[in-house]
Amino acid sequence: MKVVFIINPAAGNGNALKKWRRFEQTIPFPFEAVVTEKKGHATSVAKELRVSTEKVLLVGFGGDGTLREIIAGAAGAEHLVVGAVPAGSGNDFCRGFSAFSDAESIVRFLKSPGYIKKDLGQFSEEARAYFVSSSGIGFDAEISVLVNRSPVKKWLNQFRAGKIVYVLYVIKTLMNFERFQLTVENGNNRQVFDNVWFATVSNQPYFGGGMKISPHSKADDGLVELTVVHNLSRLKLLFVFGTVFTGTHTRFKEVAQMSRPEFRLTANKAVFRHIDGDSAGTMPINQTVTYAVSKQYWQSVNIEQKEED
Ligand SMILES: Nc1ncnc2c1ncn2[C@@H]1O[C@H](COP(=O)(O)OP(=O)(O)OP(=O)(O)O)[C@@H](O)[C@H]1O
Protein backbone atom coordinates (compact mmCIF):
# COMPACT_ATOMS: atom_id res chain seq x y z
CA MET A 1 0.00 0.00 0.00
CA LYS A 2 1.32 3.41 -0.94
CA VAL A 3 1.56 5.89 1.97
CA VAL A 4 1.22 9.63 1.40
CA PHE A 5 1.58 12.08 4.28
CA ILE A 6 -0.09 15.47 3.88
CA ILE A 7 1.41 18.00 6.25
CA ASN A 8 -0.19 21.34 7.05
CA PRO A 9 2.62 23.64 8.26
CA ALA A 10 0.07 26.14 9.59
CA ALA A 11 -1.59 23.59 11.91
CA GLY A 12 -0.98 23.56 15.64
CA ASN A 13 -0.31 27.30 15.65
CA GLY A 14 2.52 26.78 13.15
CA ASN A 15 4.20 23.95 15.06
CA ALA A 16 3.15 21.05 12.82
CA LEU A 17 6.11 21.33 10.44
CA LYS A 18 8.59 21.12 13.30
CA LYS A 19 6.73 18.06 14.61
CA TRP A 20 6.79 16.52 11.12
CA ARG A 21 10.56 17.03 10.76
CA ARG A 22 11.05 14.94 13.91
CA PHE A 23 8.39 12.40 12.91
CA GLU A 24 9.76 11.74 9.42
CA GLN A 25 13.09 10.61 10.91
CA THR A 26 11.26 7.75 12.61
CA ILE A 27 9.46 6.33 9.53
CA PRO A 28 10.89 2.93 8.56
CA PHE A 29 8.81 2.37 5.37
CA PRO A 30 8.74 4.05 1.91
CA PHE A 31 6.43 7.07 1.78
CA GLU A 32 5.63 10.27 -0.09
CA ALA A 33 5.07 13.59 1.67
CA VAL A 34 3.40 16.79 0.56
CA VAL A 35 3.60 19.96 2.64
CA THR A 36 0.53 22.05 1.86
CA GLU A 37 1.11 25.51 0.43
CA LYS A 38 -2.29 27.05 1.03
CA LYS A 39 -5.87 26.45 2.10
CA GLY A 40 -7.49 23.79 -0.10
CA HIS A 41 -4.18 22.25 -1.22
CA ALA A 42 -4.81 19.02 0.76
CA THR A 43 -8.08 18.51 -1.18
CA SER A 44 -6.24 18.85 -4.52
CA VAL A 45 -3.59 16.32 -3.43
CA ALA A 46 -6.27 13.79 -2.43
CA LYS A 47 -8.21 14.42 -5.65
CA GLU A 48 -5.12 13.74 -7.77
CA LEU A 49 -4.80 10.35 -6.09
CA ARG A 50 -8.30 9.32 -7.20
CA VAL A 51 -6.78 8.06 -10.48
CA SER A 52 -4.28 5.82 -8.66
CA THR A 53 -4.61 2.12 -9.43
CA GLU A 54 -3.21 1.02 -6.06
CA LYS A 55 -4.57 1.36 -2.54
CA VAL A 56 -3.32 4.56 -0.90
CA LEU A 57 -3.14 5.42 2.79
CA LEU A 58 -3.44 9.19 3.15
CA VAL A 59 -2.15 10.35 6.51
CA GLY A 60 -3.18 13.86 7.50
CA PHE A 61 -0.48 15.48 9.61
CA GLY A 62 -2.36 18.45 11.01
CA GLY A 63 -5.63 19.25 12.70
CA ASP A 64 -9.32 19.01 11.95
CA GLY A 65 -9.22 21.39 8.95
CA THR A 66 -6.46 19.38 7.29
CA LEU A 67 -8.37 16.13 7.71
CA ARG A 68 -11.58 17.69 6.39
CA GLU A 69 -9.76 18.88 3.27
CA ILE A 70 -8.21 15.45 2.67
CA ILE A 71 -11.53 13.66 3.15
CA ALA A 72 -13.34 16.12 0.85
CA GLY A 73 -10.89 15.08 -1.88
CA ALA A 74 -10.85 11.34 -1.09
CA ALA A 75 -14.54 10.67 -0.32
CA GLY A 76 -16.21 8.11 -2.56
CA ALA A 77 -12.93 6.60 -3.81
CA GLU A 78 -12.74 2.97 -2.61
CA HIS A 79 -8.95 2.78 -2.87
CA LEU A 80 -8.25 5.87 -0.73
CA VAL A 81 -8.06 5.35 3.04
CA VAL A 82 -7.60 8.23 5.47
CA GLY A 83 -5.71 8.23 8.75
CA ALA A 84 -4.27 10.98 10.95
CA VAL A 85 -1.39 11.92 13.16
CA PRO A 86 -2.55 14.65 15.55
CA ALA A 87 -0.61 17.87 14.86
CA GLY A 88 -3.33 20.53 15.16
CA SER A 89 -4.48 22.68 18.04
CA GLY A 90 -7.73 20.96 18.92
CA ASN A 91 -7.43 17.55 17.24
CA ASP A 92 -11.07 16.59 17.68
CA PHE A 93 -10.83 14.41 14.56
CA CYS A 94 -8.37 12.20 16.40
CA ARG A 95 -10.74 11.92 19.37
CA GLY A 96 -13.69 10.90 17.23
CA PHE A 97 -11.90 8.72 14.68
CA SER A 98 -8.85 6.46 14.68
CA ALA A 99 -5.44 8.15 14.87
CA PHE A 100 -1.83 7.01 14.71
CA SER A 101 0.29 7.93 17.71
CA ASP A 102 3.66 7.27 16.07
CA ALA A 103 5.33 5.70 13.03
CA GLU A 104 5.35 2.33 14.78
CA SER A 105 1.54 2.33 14.93
CA ILE A 106 1.44 2.93 11.15
CA VAL A 107 3.80 -0.03 10.68
CA ARG A 108 1.39 -2.20 12.71
CA PHE A 109 -1.53 -0.96 10.61
CA LEU A 110 0.27 -1.69 7.32
CA LYS A 111 0.97 -5.28 8.45
CA SER A 112 -2.72 -5.94 8.87
CA PRO A 113 -4.77 -3.05 7.46
CA GLY A 114 -8.40 -2.62 8.46
CA TYR A 115 -10.85 -0.13 6.95
CA ILE A 116 -14.19 1.24 8.02
CA LYS A 117 -16.63 3.48 6.14
CA LYS A 118 -17.68 6.73 7.80
CA ASP A 119 -20.31 9.40 7.20
CA LEU A 120 -19.51 12.85 5.86
CA GLY A 121 -21.54 15.86 6.99
CA GLN A 122 -22.51 18.51 4.48
CA PHE A 123 -24.52 21.66 4.02
CA SER A 124 -25.48 23.45 0.86
CA GLU A 125 -25.61 27.16 0.20
CA GLU A 126 -24.29 28.47 -3.10
CA ALA A 127 -21.86 25.54 -3.08
CA ARG A 128 -21.74 22.36 -1.04
CA ALA A 129 -19.50 22.43 2.04
CA TYR A 130 -18.33 19.35 3.94
CA PHE A 131 -17.70 18.80 7.63
CA VAL A 132 -16.19 15.73 9.22
CA SER A 133 -16.71 16.43 12.91
CA SER A 134 -19.13 19.38 13.23
CA SER A 135 -20.31 22.68 11.87
CA GLY A 136 -22.02 25.31 13.94
CA ILE A 137 -23.17 28.89 14.30
CA GLY A 138 -23.20 31.47 17.07
CA PHE A 139 -21.23 32.14 20.23
CA ASP A 140 -18.40 29.59 19.79
CA ALA A 141 -17.90 30.42 16.09
CA GLU A 142 -17.71 34.15 16.95
CA ILE A 143 -15.01 33.48 19.56
CA SER A 144 -12.90 31.51 17.08
CA VAL A 145 -13.19 34.32 14.49
CA LEU A 146 -12.10 36.94 17.04
CA VAL A 147 -9.24 34.78 18.36
CA ASN A 148 -7.93 34.10 14.83
CA ARG A 149 -8.08 37.79 13.95
CA SER A 150 -6.36 38.81 17.17
CA PRO A 151 -3.02 40.54 16.51
CA VAL A 152 -1.59 39.40 19.85
CA LYS A 153 -2.41 35.70 19.33
CA LYS A 154 0.67 34.95 17.23
CA TRP A 155 2.89 36.81 19.66
CA LEU A 156 1.48 35.00 22.71
CA ASN A 157 1.70 31.63 20.91
CA GLN A 158 5.47 31.99 20.87
CA PHE A 159 5.30 31.67 24.65
CA ARG A 160 2.63 28.93 24.46
CA ALA A 161 0.23 31.40 26.07
CA GLY A 162 -2.32 31.51 23.24
CA LYS A 163 -5.03 30.21 25.59
CA ILE A 164 -5.02 33.59 27.39
CA VAL A 165 -6.37 35.22 24.22
CA TYR A 166 -9.06 32.55 24.04
CA VAL A 167 -10.19 33.19 27.62
CA LEU A 168 -10.23 36.97 27.04
CA TYR A 169 -12.44 36.58 23.96
CA VAL A 170 -14.77 34.15 25.75
CA ILE A 171 -15.36 36.89 28.35
CA LYS A 172 -15.68 39.65 25.73
CA THR A 173 -18.11 37.64 23.58
CA LEU A 174 -20.08 36.60 26.63
CA MET A 175 -20.69 40.28 27.44
CA ASN A 176 -21.49 41.42 23.88
CA PHE A 177 -23.04 38.48 22.04
CA GLU A 178 -26.50 39.16 20.59
CA ARG A 179 -28.57 36.01 20.84
CA PHE A 180 -30.60 35.01 17.78
CA GLN A 181 -33.69 33.10 16.74
CA LEU A 182 -33.25 29.74 15.06
CA THR A 183 -35.93 27.84 13.16
CA VAL A 184 -35.33 24.12 12.87
CA GLU A 185 -37.27 22.04 10.35
CA ASN A 186 -37.14 18.36 9.58
CA GLY A 187 -39.83 16.51 7.65
CA ASN A 188 -43.06 18.26 8.62
CA ASN A 189 -41.79 19.36 12.05
CA ARG A 190 -40.95 22.98 12.70
CA GLN A 191 -39.49 24.29 15.96
CA VAL A 192 -38.53 27.86 16.76
CA PHE A 193 -35.82 28.52 19.37
CA ASP A 194 -35.45 32.02 20.81
CA ASN A 195 -32.42 33.56 22.50
CA VAL A 196 -30.02 31.05 20.95
CA TRP A 197 -26.35 31.20 21.97
CA PHE A 198 -25.16 28.56 19.58
CA ALA A 199 -26.25 25.61 17.48
CA THR A 200 -23.98 22.79 16.35
CA VAL A 201 -24.57 19.98 13.87
CA SER A 202 -22.37 17.02 14.79
CA ASN A 203 -21.16 13.89 13.07
CA GLN A 204 -19.06 12.74 16.05
CA PRO A 205 -19.13 13.63 19.77
CA TYR A 206 -16.27 16.17 20.07
CA PHE A 207 -15.73 19.81 19.18
CA GLY A 208 -13.72 22.79 20.42
CA GLY A 209 -10.67 20.75 21.41
CA GLY A 210 -12.11 17.97 23.55
CA MET A 211 -15.59 19.19 24.49
CA LYS A 212 -18.12 16.35 24.26
CA ILE A 213 -20.87 18.47 22.74
CA SER A 214 -22.82 15.60 21.18
CA PRO A 215 -22.19 12.52 23.34
CA HIS A 216 -24.43 10.19 21.32
CA SER A 217 -23.13 11.04 17.84
CA LYS A 218 -21.86 8.13 15.78
CA ALA A 219 -20.05 8.73 12.50
CA ASP A 220 -21.45 5.72 10.67
CA ASP A 221 -25.19 5.78 11.37
CA GLY A 222 -26.36 8.05 8.53
CA LEU A 223 -27.53 10.66 11.07
CA VAL A 224 -26.38 14.06 12.28
CA GLU A 225 -27.17 15.49 15.71
CA LEU A 226 -28.24 19.05 16.33
CA THR A 227 -27.48 20.75 19.65
CA VAL A 228 -29.19 24.09 20.37
CA VAL A 229 -28.18 26.07 23.48
CA HIS A 230 -30.81 28.71 24.17
CA ASN A 231 -32.60 30.81 26.80
CA LEU A 232 -29.66 30.89 29.21
CA SER A 233 -28.47 33.88 31.23
CA ARG A 234 -24.88 34.93 30.52
CA LEU A 235 -23.76 33.53 33.87
CA LYS A 236 -25.51 30.20 33.42
CA LEU A 237 -24.03 29.85 29.93
CA LEU A 238 -20.55 29.88 31.48
CA PHE A 239 -21.61 27.18 33.90
CA VAL A 240 -23.19 25.03 31.17
CA PHE A 241 -20.14 25.54 28.93
CA GLY A 242 -18.00 24.06 31.70
CA THR A 243 -20.10 20.89 31.75
CA VAL A 244 -19.63 20.31 27.99
CA PHE A 245 -16.20 18.77 28.66
CA THR A 246 -17.87 15.81 30.34
CA GLY A 247 -20.97 15.73 28.13
CA THR A 248 -23.26 16.37 31.14
CA HIS A 249 -24.66 19.62 29.63
CA THR A 250 -27.41 17.56 27.98
CA ARG A 251 -29.35 17.38 31.27
CA PHE A 252 -30.08 21.14 31.17
CA LYS A 253 -33.50 22.03 29.74
CA GLU A 254 -31.86 24.89 27.83
CA VAL A 255 -29.82 22.38 25.80
CA ALA A 256 -31.95 20.80 23.08
CA GLN A 257 -30.61 17.81 21.17
CA MET A 258 -32.08 15.88 18.28
CA SER A 259 -30.87 13.31 15.77
CA ARG A 260 -32.00 13.11 12.11
CA PRO A 261 -30.61 12.40 8.62
CA GLU A 262 -31.28 16.07 7.73
CA PHE A 263 -32.05 19.47 9.32
CA ARG A 264 -33.11 22.71 7.70
CA LEU A 265 -31.89 25.69 9.75
CA THR A 266 -32.83 29.36 9.42
CA ALA A 267 -31.30 32.13 11.57
CA ASN A 268 -32.70 35.65 11.86
CA LYS A 269 -29.24 37.26 12.18
CA ALA A 270 -25.96 36.98 10.26
CA VAL A 271 -24.29 34.81 12.92
CA PHE A 272 -20.72 33.57 12.57
CA ARG A 273 -20.21 29.98 11.42
CA HIS A 274 -17.46 27.39 11.84
CA ILE A 275 -16.71 24.22 9.93
CA ASP A 276 -14.73 21.71 12.00
CA GLY A 277 -13.57 24.62 14.15
CA ASP A 278 -12.33 26.76 11.23
CA SER A 279 -14.04 30.11 10.66
CA ALA A 280 -16.42 29.89 7.72
CA GLY A 281 -18.10 33.26 7.19
CA THR A 282 -21.61 33.88 8.41
CA MET A 283 -24.93 32.10 8.06
CA PRO A 284 -27.10 34.09 5.60
CA ILE A 285 -29.97 35.96 7.32
CA ASN A 286 -33.43 34.38 7.00
CA GLN A 287 -32.19 31.90 4.41
CA THR A 288 -32.74 28.20 5.00
CA VAL A 289 -29.62 26.06 4.95
CA THR A 290 -29.96 22.27 4.75
CA TYR A 291 -27.57 20.14 6.81
CA ALA A 292 -27.35 16.48 5.88
CA VAL A 293 -25.03 13.52 5.79
CA SER A 294 -23.59 11.28 3.06
CA LYS A 295 -23.79 7.85 4.64
CA GLN A 296 -20.54 5.86 4.86
CA TYR A 297 -18.98 7.98 2.16
CA TRP A 298 -15.29 7.91 3.06
CA GLN A 299 -12.91 5.23 4.26
CA SER A 300 -11.13 5.57 7.58
CA VAL A 301 -8.37 3.40 8.90
CA ASN A 302 -9.73 1.01 11.50
CA ILE A 303 -7.25 0.69 14.32
CA GLU A 304 -8.62 -1.83 16.79
CA GLN A 305 -6.95 -0.36 19.84
CA LYS A 306 -7.77 3.35 19.44
CA GLU A 307 -4.59 5.25 20.13
CA GLU A 308 -4.59 8.60 21.90
CA ASP A 309 -2.44 11.66 21.25
N1 LIG B 1 0.25 26.21 3.85
C1 LIG B 1 -0.82 26.69 4.48
N2 LIG B 1 -0.82 27.97 4.94
C2 LIG B 1 -1.89 28.48 5.61
N3 LIG B 1 -3.02 27.78 5.90
C3 LIG B 1 -3.05 26.50 5.47
C4 LIG B 1 -1.98 25.90 4.75
N4 LIG B 1 -2.33 24.62 4.48
C5 LIG B 1 -3.56 24.43 5.00
N5 LIG B 1 -4.00 25.55 5.60
C6 LIG B 1 -5.27 25.79 6.33
O1 LIG B 1 -4.99 25.75 7.73
C7 LIG B 1 -6.25 25.62 8.39
C8 LIG B 1 -6.07 25.13 9.81
O2 LIG B 1 -5.57 23.83 9.80
P1 LIG B 1 -5.97 22.73 10.88
O3 LIG B 1 -7.41 22.85 11.24
O4 LIG B 1 -5.51 21.43 10.38
O5 LIG B 1 -5.08 23.14 12.13
P2 LIG B 1 -5.50 23.67 13.57
O6 LIG B 1 -6.53 24.74 13.44
O7 LIG B 1 -4.25 23.99 14.30
O8 LIG B 1 -6.10 22.36 14.22
P3 LIG B 1 -7.55 22.05 14.88
O9 LIG B 1 -8.57 22.34 13.84
O10 LIG B 1 -7.46 20.58 15.22
O11 LIG B 1 -7.65 22.94 16.07
C9 LIG B 1 -7.03 24.69 7.50
O12 LIG B 1 -8.35 25.19 7.34
C10 LIG B 1 -6.29 24.71 6.14
O13 LIG B 1 -7.14 25.09 5.08
The ligand as an ORCA input file, in Angstrom:
! r2SCAN-3c Opt
* xyz 0 1
  N       0.252     26.206      3.853
  C      -0.823     26.687      4.482
  N      -0.823     27.967      4.936
  C      -1.886     28.476      5.609
  N      -3.016     27.777      5.896
  C      -3.054     26.505      5.473
  C      -1.977     25.896      4.746
  N      -2.331     24.616      4.483
  C      -3.560     24.433      5.005
  N      -4.002     25.554      5.600
  C      -5.267     25.786      6.335
  O      -4.989     25.753      7.733
  C      -6.247     25.625      8.389
  C      -6.071     25.134      9.812
  O      -5.571     23.833      9.799
  P      -5.969     22.734     10.879
  O      -7.411     22.854     11.237
  O      -5.512     21.434     10.376
  O      -5.077     23.138     12.130
  P      -5.497     23.669     13.572
  O      -6.530     24.736     13.436
  O      -4.255     23.986     14.301
  O      -6.098     22.356     14.219
  P      -7.546     22.049     14.882
  O      -8.570     22.342     13.840
  O      -7.456     20.584     15.221
  O      -7.651     22.941     16.073
  C      -7.033     24.687      7.499
  O      -8.346     25.193      7.342
  C      -6.294     24.713      6.144
  O      -7.140     25.092      5.080
*
